[in-house]
Amino acid sequence: MGQTDLLEKMREGDFRSLSRVISLVENDTKDAEQLLLHLDLSRKVPVIGITGPPGAGKSTLVNGLIREITEKGKSVGVVAIDPTSPFNYGSLLGDRIRMVEHFNNQKVFIRSLATRGSLGGLSAKTIEIVDIMKAAAFDYIIVETVGVGQSEVEIVGLADTTLVVLVPEAGDEIQTIKSGLMEIADIFVVNKADHIGADEFVANIKKLLHQRPPASWNVPVLKTVADKKDGVGELFARIEQHYPISDNTKKPFLMAEKAFRLIQHYKMKHINKQTLLQEIILKIRNNDFNLYRFVKQQTTLL
């Protein structure tokens, strides 16, 4: 099947074609560049970003949001970023298991991506996969991050609405929350709100929010018990309320960083790392080997 046919079938809702396009791009095949160049990105699709510490119940919350979306007759594409094992670089892919109830729903497409050593909580190909899903004409896109490191900075640049999911047990870390996640949340979600200390934790977050400069959007702090479906409907209503006034000032910074990496990639795609190694093995025997002079010589060949 040609690239044009593949993209056309993807736009028509064929999940097999969508999976094929994502795999070709994720694996950086020779067809990947042309597929990305021909994506139709003219349609606006709300992107919901979900971040927060491990154990906050983000995937269970995603399940609930999927249910809310599909019960309204809408479609949703989900990108679940899974942690990569530091020992063998294997993705844990736990989100596939947690979201299995939606796998046979024709309005739901779920793709797990491993971080694969990329900085922060987004996979190296997350932006591309989100753009592919936009071109596939979903009504909503959800991106769930692993909730570590740079992920909160990255997700706020990608998403139209960013949810920060916390649990009452995080109460002792309220100062950390203040310095990190406080600035990027469009909506705070206190999940597992049936646990002890939930009301006090919500009150503390609201106090911290009062210290923020006035803005056109008052960040709500919502309580959910996602595994019991409590509060998820109100959460989705707030997401719908926020999207029309979303003004993502961080997006250009993320796009500039991505553009920089892509330019690096395209400039270096003809450089063979193994060839570099062999050249260095030969040259390093000389006492006057200068790494920086060697690199300068290589860059003149680009």
C-alpha positions in Angstrom: 0.0 0.0 0.0 1.4 3.4 -1.0 1.8 6.3 1.4 -1.2 8.2 0.0 -3.5 5.2 0.4 -2.2 4.5 3.9 -2.9 8.1 5.0 -6.3 8.1 3.3 -7.4 4.9 5.0 -6.1 6.2 8.3 -8.3 9.4 7.9 -11.2 7.1 7.2 -10.8 5.5 10.6 -8.9 2.3 9.8 -6.9 1.6 13.0 -4.7 -0.9 11.2 -3.5 1.8 8.9 -3.1 4.2 11.8 -1.0 1.6 13.7 1.1 1.1 10.5 1.8 4.9 10.1 2.7 5.2 13.8 5.1 2.2 13.6 6.8 3.6 10.5 7.4 6.9 12.2 8.3 5.6 15.6 10.9 3.3 14.0 12.3 6.1 11.8 11.9 4.2 8.6 12.7 5.6 5.2 9.0 6.4 4.6 8.6 8.3 7.9 9.6 11.7 6.7 7.2 11.7 3.7 4.3 10.5 5.8 4.8 13.3 8.3 5.2 15.9 5.5 1.8 14.9 4.1 -0.2 14.9 7.3 -3.3 17.2 7.2 -3.1 19.2 10.4 -5.7 21.8 9.5 -8.3 20.4 11.9 -8.2 21.6 15.6 -8.3 18.7 18.0 -8.3 19.2 21.8 -5.2 17.6 23.4 -5.6 16.7 27.1 -2.3 16.2 29.0 -2.2 14.2 32.2 0.8 14.3 34.5 1.6 13.6 38.1 3.6 11.3 40.3 3.5 7.5 40.0 0.7 5.9 41.9 -1.7 8.8 41.5 -4.1 6.7 39.5 -3.5 8.6 36.2 -4.4 5.5 34.0 -7.6 4.8 35.9 -8.5 8.5 35.4 -7.8 8.1 31.7 -10.1 5.1 31.6 -12.8 7.3 33.1 -12.3 10.1 30.6 -12.4 7.7 27.7 -15.8 6.5 29.0 -17.1 10.1 29.3 -15.9 10.9 25.8 -17.3 7.7 24.1 -20.6 7.9 25.9 -21.1 11.2 24.1 -20.5 9.5 20.8 -17.1 11.0 20.3 -13.8 9.3 19.5 -10.5 9.5 21.3 -6.9 8.7 20.7 -4.7 7.9 23.7 -0.9 8.1 23.9 0.3 6.4 27.1 3.9 7.1 27.8 5.4 4.1 29.7 8.6 4.2 31.8 11.6 2.4 30.3 13.5 0.0 32.4 17.0 1.5 33.2 18.4 -2.0 33.0 17.3 -3.3 29.6 15.4 -0.3 28.1 12.3 -2.4 28.0 9.0 -0.5 28.4 6.8 -1.7 31.2 3.7 -1.0 29.1 1.4 -1.3 32.1 -1.2 1.1 30.6 -2.1 -1.5 28.0 -3.3 -3.8 30.7 -5.1 -1.1 32.7 -7.0 0.2 29.6 -7.9 -3.3 28.1 -11.6 -2.7 28.6 -11.6 -0.2 25.7 -9.6 -2.2 23.2 -12.7 -3.4 21.2 -14.3 0.0 21.1 -14.2 1.4 17.6 -14.1 5.0 18.9 -11.0 4.4 21.0 -7.4 3.9 19.9 -4.6 3.4 22.5 -0.9 3.5 21.8 1.8 2.9 24.5 5.1 4.5 23.9 8.3 3.9 25.8 10.4 6.9 26.9 13.5 5.1 25.5 15.9 7.3 27.3 14.5 10.6 26.1 14.8 13.4 28.5 11.8 13.8 30.8 8.5 12.0 30.7 7.7 12.2 26.9 8.8 9.7 24.4 11.1 11.0 21.7 8.3 10.5 19.1 5.3 11.8 21.2 4.8 15.0 19.2 4.8 13.1 15.9 2.4 10.5 17.2 0.0 13.2 18.5 0.1 14.9 15.1 -0.6 11.6 13.4 -3.6 11.1 15.6 -4.8 14.7 14.8 -4.6 13.8 11.1 -6.6 10.6 11.9 -9.5 12.8 12.8 -10.1 11.9 16.4 -12.4 14.2 18.4 -10.0 14.2 21.4 -6.4 13.2 22.2 -5.2 12.2 25.6 -1.5 12.1 26.5 -0.6 10.5 29.8 3.1 10.9 30.9 5.1 8.9 33.3 5.1 11.9 35.6 8.8 12.3 36.2 11.6 14.8 35.5 10.9 17.2 32.6 7.5 15.7 31.8 5.5 18.5 33.4 7.4 21.1 31.3 7.0 19.1 28.1 3.4 18.2 28.5 2.3 21.8 29.1 3.8 22.7 25.7 2.0 19.8 24.0 -1.5 19.9 25.6 -4.3 22.4 25.4 -5.5 21.5 28.9 -3.0 20.1 31.4 -4.3 18.0 34.3 -2.0 17.5 37.3 -3.2 14.4 39.2 -2.2 14.1 42.9 -3.3 12.0 45.8 -3.9 12.9 49.5 -0.7 11.0 50.5 1.3 13.7 48.6 0.4 16.2 51.4 3.9 16.1 52.9 5.3 17.2 49.5 3.2 20.3 49.2 6.2 22.6 48.9 7.6 20.5 46.0 4.3 20.7 44.3 4.4 24.5 44.8 7.8 24.8 43.1 7.1 22.4 40.3 3.6 21.5 39.2 1.8 24.5 40.5 2.7 26.7 37.6 1.6 24.4 34.8 -1.8 23.0 35.9 -5.0 24.1 34.2 -6.9 21.7 36.4 -5.7 20.0 39.6 -7.2 16.6 40.3 -7.0 15.1 43.7 -7.7 11.4 42.9 -8.4 8.7 45.6 -10.3 11.5 47.3 -11.9 8.9 49.6 -8.6 8.5 51.4 -7.9 10.2 54.8 -6.7 13.8 54.5 -8.2 14.5 51.1 -10.2 17.6 52.2 -7.2 19.1 53.9 -5.0 18.4 50.9 -7.5 20.1 48.6 -7.6 23.1 50.9 -3.8 23.4 50.9 -3.6 23.4 47.1 -6.3 26.1 46.9 -4.3 28.2 49.4 -1.2 27.9 47.1 -3.3 28.8 44.1 -4.3 32.1 45.7 -0.7 33.1 45.6 -0.7 32.9 41.8 -1.2 36.1 39.8 -4.7 36.7 38.6 -5.6 35.1 35.3 -8.5 34.6 33.0 -8.9 31.0 34.1 -9.3 30.2 37.8 -7.6 26.8 38.2 -10.1 24.4 39.8 -9.1 21.7 42.3 -11.4 18.7 41.8 -11.8 15.6 43.8 -12.2 12.2 42.0 -12.3 8.5 43.0 -11.6 7.3 39.5 -11.9 3.6 40.2 -15.4 4.2 41.4 -16.2 6.7 38.6 -16.8 9.5 41.1 -16.1 13.0 39.9 -15.0 12.1 36.4 -18.0 13.6 34.8 -17.4 17.0 36.5 -13.7 16.8 35.5 -14.6 16.3 31.8 -17.1 19.2 32.0 -14.3 21.5 33.3 -12.0 20.3 30.5 -14.7 21.2 27.9 -15.0 24.6 29.7 -11.3 25.3 29.5 -10.5 24.3 25.9 -12.2 27.4 24.2 -10.0 29.8 26.2 -6.9 27.7 26.2 -3.9 29.9 25.3 -0.8 27.7 25.2 2.1 30.1 25.5 4.6 27.3 26.1 3.9 25.5 22.8 6.3 27.6 20.7 9.2 26.7 23.1 8.4 23.0 22.8 8.1 23.3 19.0 11.4 25.2 18.8 13.1 22.5 20.9 11.6 19.8 18.7 12.6 21.6 15.5 16.2 21.9 16.8 16.3 18.1 17.4 14.8 17.3 14.0 17.3 19.5 12.3 20.1 17.7 14.2 18.6 14.4 13.1 18.3 15.3 9.4 21.8 16.8 9.3 23.3 13.7 11.0 21.3 10.9 9.4 24.2 10.2 6.9 26.7 9.9 9.8 27.5 6.3 10.7 28.4 5.9 14.3 30.2 2.6 13.7 32.3 4.3 11.0 33.1 7.1 13.4 34.3 4.6 16.0 36.6 2.8 13.5 38.1 6.2 12.5 38.7 7.1 16.1 40.3 3.8 16.9 42.8 4.4 14.1 43.5 8.0 14.9 43.6 7.8 18.7 46.8 5.8 18.5 48.5 9.0 17.6 49.7 11.0 20.6 48.5 14.2 19.0 44.9 13.1 18.6 42.6 16.0 19.2 38.9 15.1 19.5 37.7 18.6 18.8 39.8 18.9 15.6 38.4 15.5 14.6 34.8 16.7 15.1 35.5 19.9 13.2 36.7 17.9 10.2 33.6 15.7 10.3 31.2 18.7 10.4 32.8 20.1 7.3 31.7 17.0 5.5 28.0 17.5 6.3 
